[in-house]
Amino acid sequence: MQMMLMDHRDPNLRSYFLWGPYIRSDNESAARENSERFVAPNAVHYWTPTPRLGEDLANILRLPAGKLAWDVFLLYSKGALWDDKVPAPHYWQHQLEVLQGEPFDVTIFDAHIAQALR
């Protein structure tokens, strides 16, 4: 993941990491510590104290009831706006135990990023 972030230095690409309380050990301090593993020129890290974003994304991604969307990788088209409603991603992968979407594969995700930047 780190290499993928560093390989794409296009100013049109942004990486947003949203950390939240999705497993027992998650807290703001752990998020800050883990964010150091994902450093890139266009990367921004946020902490959210509630699982609401995971709930909203789960609905957008049509995950099974009770599942939260965390450990998901979302690719949005240029110009996608996040307002009071979370937009559906152009493409996504995950590291969840669900049938929806594709399991995370850095090579495939990287190819989708490269295609989106053309």
Backbone as a printed PyTorch tensor [residue, N CA C, xyz], in Angstrom:
tensor([[[  0.8280,  -1.1910,   0.0000],
         [  0.0000,   0.0000,   0.0000],
         [  0.8730,   1.2550,   0.0000]],

        [[  1.9070,   1.2770,   0.8570],
         [  2.7620,   2.4520,   0.9350],
         [  3.4160,   2.7420,  -0.4110]],

        [[  3.9080,   1.7100,  -1.0930],
         [  4.5400,   1.9100,  -2.4020],
         [  3.5420,   2.4620,  -3.4100]],

        [[  2.3100,   1.9540,  -3.3780],
         [  1.2830,   2.4300,  -4.2930],
         [  1.0310,   3.9260,  -4.0600]],

        [[  0.9620,   4.3290,  -2.8130],
         [  0.7280,   5.7380,  -2.5070],
         [  1.8680,   6.6180,  -3.0140]],

        [[  3.0740,   6.1400,  -2.8770],
         [  4.2330,   6.9300,  -3.2890],
         [  4.4240,   6.9260,  -4.8080]],

        [[  3.9840,   5.8730,  -5.4810],
         [  4.1440,   5.7700,  -6.9370],
         [  3.2880,   6.7790,  -7.6910]],

        [[  2.1450,   7.1300,  -7.1450],
         [  1.2290,   8.0430,  -7.8240],
         [  1.3990,   9.4490,  -7.2600]],

        [[  2.1440,  10.2530,  -7.9640],
         [  2.3940,  11.6220,  -7.4940],
         [  1.5700,  12.6410,  -8.2700]],

        [[  0.5000,  12.1920,  -8.8580],
         [ -0.3890,  13.0630,  -9.6190],
         [ -1.1120,  13.9990,  -8.6510]],

        [[ -1.0890,  15.3020,  -8.9020],
         [ -1.7670,  16.2350,  -7.9880],
         [ -3.2930,  16.0500,  -7.9580]],

        [[ -3.8450,  15.3140,  -8.9090],
         [ -5.2860,  15.0590,  -8.9210],
         [ -5.6810,  13.8870,  -8.0280]],

        [[ -4.7080,  13.1930,  -7.4790],
         [ -5.0010,  12.0480,  -6.6150],
         [ -4.8640,  12.4570,  -5.1620]],

        [[ -5.8720,  12.1430,  -4.3860],
         [ -5.8460,  12.3850,  -2.9460],
         [ -6.1310,  11.0680,  -2.2350]],

        [[ -5.4770,  10.8630,  -1.1250],
         [ -5.7220,   9.6850,  -0.2890],
         [ -6.2250,  10.1690,   1.0560]],

        [[ -7.4140,   9.7400,   1.4240],
         [ -8.0030,  10.1100,   2.7030],
         [ -8.1280,   8.8470,   3.5460]],

        [[ -7.5280,   8.8700,   4.6950],
         [ -7.6040,   7.7540,   5.6270],
         [ -8.5260,   8.1730,   6.7540]],

        [[ -9.5790,   7.4250,   6.9440],
         [-10.5580,   7.7280,   7.9840],
         [-10.4710,   6.6430,   9.0420]],

        [[ -9.9900,   7.0210,  10.1900],
         [ -9.8090,   6.0980,  11.3040],
         [-10.9780,   6.2680,  12.2660]],

        [[-11.4580,   5.1590,  12.7840],
         [-12.5790,   5.2330,  13.7070],
         [-12.6140,   4.0380,  14.6350]],

        [[-13.5770,   4.0060,  15.5570],
         [-13.6840,   2.9470,  16.5700],
         [-14.3900,   1.7000,  16.0310]],

        [[-13.6840,   0.9340,  15.2190],
         [-14.3200,  -0.2210,  14.5830],
         [-13.9510,  -1.5470,  15.2380]],

        [[-12.8340,  -1.5850,  15.9270],
         [-12.4930,  -2.7610,  16.7250],
         [-12.0950,  -2.2680,  18.1120]],

        [[-12.0570,  -3.1630,  19.0580],
         [-11.8760,  -2.8050,  20.4670],
         [-10.6340,  -1.9380,  20.7210]],

        [[ -9.5420,  -2.2020,  20.0160],
         [ -8.2950,  -1.4710,  20.2760],
         [ -8.2170,  -0.1220,  19.5590]],

        [[ -9.2360,   0.2270,  18.7710],
         [ -9.2110,   1.4920,  18.0370],
         [ -9.4750,   2.6780,  18.9630]],

        [[ -8.5900,   3.6450,  18.8870],
         [ -8.7730,   4.9170,  19.5680],
         [ -7.9240,   5.9490,  18.8270]],

        [[ -8.0410,   7.1940,  19.2100],
         [ -7.3430,   8.2520,  18.4760],
         [ -5.8250,   8.0850,  18.5420]],

        [[ -5.3230,   7.6650,  19.6660],
         [ -3.8810,   7.4700,  19.8140],
         [ -3.3800,   6.3550,  18.8810]],

        [[ -4.0990,   5.2490,  18.8290],
         [ -3.7220,   4.1460,  17.9330],
         [ -3.8170,   4.5820,  16.4790]],

        [[ -4.8070,   5.4040,  16.1620],
         [ -4.9570,   5.9020,  14.7930],
         [ -3.7580,   6.7600,  14.4080]],

        [[ -3.3410,   7.6290,  15.3040],
         [ -2.1720,   8.4700,  15.0200],
         [ -0.9300,   7.6050,  14.7830]],

        [[ -0.7570,   6.6110,  15.6170],
         [  0.3970,   5.7240,  15.4820],
         [  0.3540,   4.9550,  14.1600]],

        [[ -0.7960,   4.4040,  13.8280],
         [ -0.9320,   3.6330,  12.5830],
         [ -0.8520,   4.5030,  11.3410]],

        [[ -1.2430,   5.7530,  11.4530],
         [ -1.2070,   6.6360,  10.2860],
         [  0.2180,   6.8590,   9.7870]],

        [[  1.1890,   6.6700,  10.6430],
         [  2.5900,   6.8350,  10.2410],
         [  3.0190,   5.7910,   9.2110]],

        [[  2.2840,   4.6970,   9.1060],
         [  2.6000,   3.6580,   8.1050],
         [  2.1270,   4.0370,   6.7130]],

        [[  1.2720,   5.0520,   6.6060],
         [  0.6780,   5.4290,   5.3210],
         [  0.9330,   6.9030,   5.0350]],

        [[  2.1750,   7.2120,   4.7380],
         [  2.5850,   8.5850,   4.4860],
         [  2.7540,   8.7670,   2.9780]],

        [[  2.1610,   9.8010,   2.4560],
         [  2.2840,  10.1100,   1.0270],
         [  2.0300,  11.6020,   0.8510]],

        [[  2.5250,  12.1700,  -0.2540],
         [  2.3710,  13.6150,  -0.4650],
         [  0.9290,  14.1140,  -0.4200]],

        [[ -0.0090,  13.3480,  -0.9380],
         [ -1.4020,  13.7890,  -0.9990],
         [ -2.3010,  13.0250,  -0.0320]],

        [[ -1.7240,  12.5230,   1.0460],
         [ -2.5060,  11.7550,   2.0230],
         [ -2.8990,  12.6330,   3.2100]],

        [[ -4.1450,  12.4680,   3.6430],
         [ -4.6680,  13.1770,   4.8030],
         [ -5.3380,  12.1400,   5.6970]],

        [[ -5.1210,  12.2580,   7.0030],
         [ -5.6820,  11.3060,   7.9540],
         [ -6.6780,  12.0230,   8.8660]],

        [[ -7.8060,  11.3500,   9.1210],
         [ -8.8500,  11.8940,   9.9860],
         [ -9.2330,  10.8410,  11.0280]],

        [[ -9.5980,  11.2880,  12.1970],
         [-10.1580,  10.4220,  13.2280],
         [-11.6170,  10.8020,  13.4190]],

        [[-12.4880,   9.8040,  13.4680],
         [-13.8860,  10.0380,  13.7890],
         [-14.2050,   9.2260,  15.0390]],

        [[-14.7790,   9.8420,  16.0500],
         [-15.0170,   9.1380,  17.3120],
         [-16.2280,   8.2040,  17.3000]],

        [[-16.9960,   8.1990,  16.2190],
         [-18.1760,   7.3320,  16.1590],
         [-18.0920,   6.4410,  14.9070]],

        [[-18.8160,   5.3320,  14.8890],
         [-18.8210,   4.4570,  13.7160],
         [-19.8180,   4.8830,  12.6340]],

        [[-20.3440,   6.0920,  12.7240],
         [-21.4030,   6.5130,  11.7880],
         [-20.9750,   6.4100,  10.3240]],

        [[-19.7620,   6.8380,   9.9940],
         [-19.3180,   6.7580,   8.6060],
         [-19.3050,   5.3090,   8.1290]],

        [[-18.8560,   4.3970,   8.9720],
         [-18.8720,   2.9760,   8.6180],
         [-20.2720,   2.4550,   8.3780]],

        [[-21.2250,   2.9750,   9.1450],
         [-22.6290,   2.5950,   8.9550],
         [-23.1600,   3.1450,   7.6330]],

        [[-22.8800,   4.4320,   7.3740],
         [-23.3490,   5.0510,   6.1300],
         [-22.7420,   4.3630,   4.9040]],

        [[-21.4420,   4.0950,   4.9620],
         [-20.7880,   3.4110,   3.8360],
         [-21.3280,   1.9910,   3.6560]],

        [[-21.6140,   1.3140,   4.7560],
         [-22.1730,  -0.0430,   4.6590],
         [-23.4800,  -0.0260,   3.8790]],

        [[-24.3000,   0.9850,   4.1050],
         [-25.5560,   1.1040,   3.3560],
         [-25.2830,   1.3560,   1.8810]],

        [[-24.3610,   2.2560,   1.5730],
         [-24.0330,   2.5810,   0.1800],
         [-23.4670,   1.3570,  -0.5390]],

        [[-22.6280,   0.5910,   0.1610],
         [-21.9800,  -0.5830,  -0.4470],
         [-22.8510,  -1.8310,  -0.3740]],

        [[-24.0290,  -1.6910,   0.2440],
         [-24.9990,  -2.7930,   0.3680],
         [-24.4230,  -4.0020,   1.1090]],

        [[-23.7520,  -3.7030,   2.2060],
         [-23.2180,  -4.7740,   3.0430],
         [-24.3500,  -5.3900,   3.8520]],

        [[-24.1680,  -6.6190,   4.3180],
         [-25.2170,  -7.2530,   5.1190],
         [-25.5440,  -6.4350,   6.3670]],

        [[-26.7730,  -6.5590,   6.8130],
         [-27.2200,  -5.8410,   8.0220],
         [-26.2790,  -6.1430,   9.1710]],

        [[-25.9160,  -5.1020,   9.8920],
         [-25.0410,  -5.2680,  11.0400],
         [-23.5550,  -5.1580,  10.7310]],

        [[-23.1690,  -5.2060,   9.4590],
         [-21.7610,  -5.0670,   9.0710],
         [-21.4190,  -3.6000,   8.9070]],

        [[-20.2390,  -3.2240,   9.3650],
         [-19.7410,  -1.8700,   9.1630],
         [-18.7290,  -1.8720,   8.0260]],

        [[-18.6760,  -0.7940,   7.2850],
         [-17.6830,  -0.6450,   6.2170],
         [-16.4390,  -0.0170,   6.8250]],

        [[-15.5140,  -0.8560,   7.2200],
         [-14.2120,  -0.4060,   7.6880],
         [-13.2050,  -1.3260,   7.0080]],

        [[-12.0130,  -0.8790,   6.8670],
         [-11.0100,  -1.6240,   6.1090],
         [-11.4840,  -1.7920,   4.6690]],

        [[-12.0310,  -0.6910,   4.1470],
         [-12.4640,  -0.6430,   2.7490],
         [-11.6150,   0.3850,   2.0040]],

        [[-11.4630,   0.1600,   0.7240],
         [-10.6440,   1.0070,  -0.1380],
         [-11.5590,   1.5240,  -1.2340]],

        [[-11.8040,   2.8140,  -1.2320],
         [-12.7960,   3.4230,  -2.1190],
         [-12.1040,   4.3270,  -3.1280]],

        [[-12.5140,   4.2170,  -4.3770],
         [-11.9800,   5.0750,  -5.4250],
         [-13.1280,   5.9160,  -5.9650]],

        [[-12.9590,   7.2280,  -5.8830],
         [-13.9760,   8.1580,  -6.3630],
         [-13.4630,   8.8830,  -7.5970]],

        [[-14.3630,   9.1910,  -8.4960],
         [-14.0170,   9.9670,  -9.6870],
         [-13.7350,  11.4070,  -9.2810]],

        [[-12.9310,  12.0650, -10.0910],
         [-12.6390,  13.4690,  -9.8460],
         [-13.9600,  14.2490,  -9.8300]],

        [[-14.1020,  15.1150,  -8.8680],
         [-15.3090,  15.9210,  -8.7660],
         [-16.3880,  15.3290,  -7.8740]],

        [[-16.1640,  14.1290,  -7.3600],
         [-17.1620,  13.5450,  -6.4520],
         [-17.2780,  14.4250,  -5.2150]],

        [[-18.5000,  14.7160,  -4.8180],
         [-18.7290,  15.6030,  -3.6770],
         [-19.2800,  14.8260,  -2.4920]],

        [[-18.6600,  15.0440,  -1.3580],
         [-19.1680,  14.5140,  -0.1050],
         [-19.9020,  15.6500,   0.5750]],

        [[-21.2110,  15.5220,   0.6710],
         [-21.9770,  16.5390,   1.3850],
         [-22.7180,  15.8430,   2.5250]],

        [[-23.9950,  16.1070,   2.7080],
         [-24.7190,  15.4580,   3.7980],
         [-25.0170,  13.9840,   3.5160]],

        [[-24.7890,  13.5410,   2.2790],
         [-24.9760,  12.1390,   1.9180],
         [-23.6760,  11.5940,   1.3370]],

        [[-23.2490,  10.4430,   1.8110],
         [-22.0250,   9.8200,   1.3260],
         [-22.2590,   9.3300,  -0.1070]],

        [[-21.3970,   9.7210,  -1.0490],
         [-21.5760,   9.2540,  -2.4300],
         [-21.0870,   7.8120,  -2.6100]],

        [[-21.6290,   7.1540,  -3.6030],
         [-21.1650,   5.8020,  -3.9330],
         [-19.8230,   5.9190,  -4.6480]],

        [[-18.8830,   5.0420,  -4.3290],
         [-17.5840,   5.0990,  -4.9960],
         [-17.6770,   4.5990,  -6.4250]],

        [[-16.7240,   5.0270,  -7.2430],
         [-16.6070,   4.5540,  -8.6190],
         [-16.1770,   3.0780,  -8.6170]],

        [[-15.3050,   2.7330,  -7.6720],
         [-14.7860,   1.3660,  -7.5430],
         [-14.3860,   1.1780,  -6.0860]],

        [[-14.4700,  -0.0620,  -5.6010],
         [-14.0580,  -0.3190,  -4.2260],
         [-13.6220,  -1.7580,  -4.0250]],

        [[-12.8050,  -1.9390,  -2.9930],
         [-12.3720,  -3.2540,  -2.5360],
         [-12.4270,  -3.2460,  -1.0090]],

        [[-12.2340,  -4.4160,  -0.4100],
         [-12.3530,  -4.5100,   1.0500],
         [-11.4870,  -5.6210,   1.6050]],

        [[-11.3680,  -5.6000,   2.9310],
         [-10.7420,  -6.6910,   3.6790],
         [-11.7440,  -7.1940,   4.7240]],

        [[-12.9550,  -7.3870,   4.2880],
         [-14.0450,  -7.8440,   5.1490],
         [-14.4450,  -9.2540,   4.7410]],

        [[-15.1870,  -9.9070,   5.5830],
         [-15.7070, -11.2310,   5.2530],
         [-17.1310, -11.0880,   4.7250]],

        [[-17.2340, -10.5280,   3.5100],
         [-18.5260, -10.3380,   2.8550],
         [-18.3950, -10.7410,   1.3900]],

        [[-19.5160, -10.9920,   0.7610],
         [-19.5150, -11.3730,  -0.6460],
         [-19.5190, -10.1610,  -1.5770]],

        [[-20.0110,  -9.0320,  -1.0950],
         [-20.0950,  -7.8360,  -1.9180],
         [-18.6900,  -7.2910,  -2.1920]],

        [[-18.5400,  -6.6690,  -3.3530],
         [-17.2570,  -6.0620,  -3.6870],
         [-16.1920,  -7.1000,  -3.9390]],

        [[-14.9770,  -6.6270,  -4.1030],
         [-13.8350,  -7.5100,  -4.3490],
         [-12.8840,  -7.4570,  -3.1620]],

        [[-12.2480,  -8.5800,  -2.8410],
         [-11.2280,  -8.5470,  -1.7860],
         [-10.0710,  -7.6410,  -2.2060]],

        [[ -9.4510,  -7.0060,  -1.2260],
         [ -8.3770,  -6.0680,  -1.5360],
         [ -7.2090,  -6.7770,  -2.2050]],

        [[ -6.8060,  -6.2180,  -3.3270],
         [ -5.6350,  -6.6680,  -4.0820],
         [ -4.9340,  -5.4040,  -4.5440]],

        [[ -3.7810,  -5.1100,  -3.9710],
         [ -3.1010,  -3.8520,  -4.2370],
         [ -2.7870,  -3.6760,  -5.7210]],

        [[ -2.4740,  -4.7480,  -6.4360],
         [ -2.1490,  -4.6460,  -7.8600],
         [ -3.3700,  -4.2370,  -8.6700]],

        [[ -4.5000,  -4.8460,  -8.3810],
         [ -5.7320,  -4.5140,  -9.1080],
         [ -6.2000,  -3.1090,  -8.7450]],

        [[ -6.1340,  -2.7690,  -7.4580],
         [ -6.5510,  -1.4280,  -7.0470],
         [ -5.6610,  -0.3720,  -7.6950]],

        [[ -4.3780,  -0.6380,  -7.7380],
         [ -3.4240,   0.2790,  -8.3730],
         [ -3.7620,   0.4660,  -9.8520]],

        [[ -4.1430,  -0.5990, -10.5420],
         [ -4.5170,  -0.4840, -11.9530],
         [ -5.7570,   0.3980, -12.1310]],

        [[ -6.6920,   0.3000, -11.2110],
         [ -7.8820,   1.1530, -11.2720],
         [ -7.5250,   2.6200, -11.0260]],

        [[ -6.5880,   2.8630, -10.1400],
         [ -6.1220,   4.2290,  -9.8980],
         [ -5.4670,   4.7790, -11.1480]],

        [[ -4.5670,   3.9920, -11.7410],
         [ -3.8690,   4.4320, -12.9550],
         [ -4.8620,   4.7540, -14.0650]],

        [[ -5.8760,   3.9020, -14.2190],
         [ -6.8970,   4.1390, -15.2550],
         [ -7.6800,   5.4220, -14.9640]],

        [[ -8.0020,   5.6500, -13.6980],
         [ -8.7670,   6.8490, -13.3380],
         [ -7.9660,   8.1330, -13.5820]],

        [[ -6.6590,   8.0420, -13.5040],
         [ -5.8070,   9.2220, -13.6860],
         [ -5.5320,   9.5380, -15.1500]],

        [[ -5.9100,   8.6480, -16.0530],
         [ -5.6690,   8.9050, -17.4900],
         [ -6.5830,   9.9690, -18.0060]]])
